Amino acid sequence: LVIDDEELVRRAVMRALELNPRSLEALGTLGKIAYLQGDLAGAEAIYKSGFKIKPDWAHGHFNLAAIYINSGRIADARPQLVETLRLDPLNSEARRLLKGLR
């Protein structure tokens, strides 16, 4: 995702969520915007809200792990990466990050 105008994208995503509140793609984009803006707590909350829609959302687990890693919350990141790999065994980036946490 390349974001030239984060506010414009955020408004479009919010509109998409009004039309389809269960859109994991829109939630993922909103989480990424929050993350890129340095709002790690907001991004975490957004991804966690996605698990209420789809608990086995591999992309959400992976991104939540990245938030935890960047927040220094390694103990919280590990189970998210394990869950990512359970749901998406071919995710080489999750495998690489998990290996790096050991």
Residue, then its C-alpha position, 0 to 999 in steps of 0.5 A: l500500500v502506497i499512501d500519498d494522502e493518508e487522510l484521503v485514504r482514511r476517509a475512503v476506508m471509513r466510507a468502505l467500512e460504513l458500507n461493509p463493517r465486516s470488511l477485513e481489507a478495509l480494517g487492515t488498511l485502516g490499521k496500516i494507516a494508524y501504524l504508519q502514523g505512529d498510532l500503535a495502540g490504535a493499530e492494535a485496537i483495529y486489528k483486534s476488532g478484526f478478530k471479532i469478525k474473523p478470529d483466523w485472520a492470518h494477515g491481522h495476526f501477522n500485523l499485530a505481531a509486527i506492532y508488538i515487535n516494534s513496541g518491544r512487546i516480544a512476548d506478545a508477538r511470539p504467539q501472534l506469529v505462531e498463529t499466523l503460521r498455523l493459519d498460513p504455513l507458507n508465510s516465510e516472513a512470519r517464519r523469519l520473524l519468529k526465528g529472529l525472536r528466539 
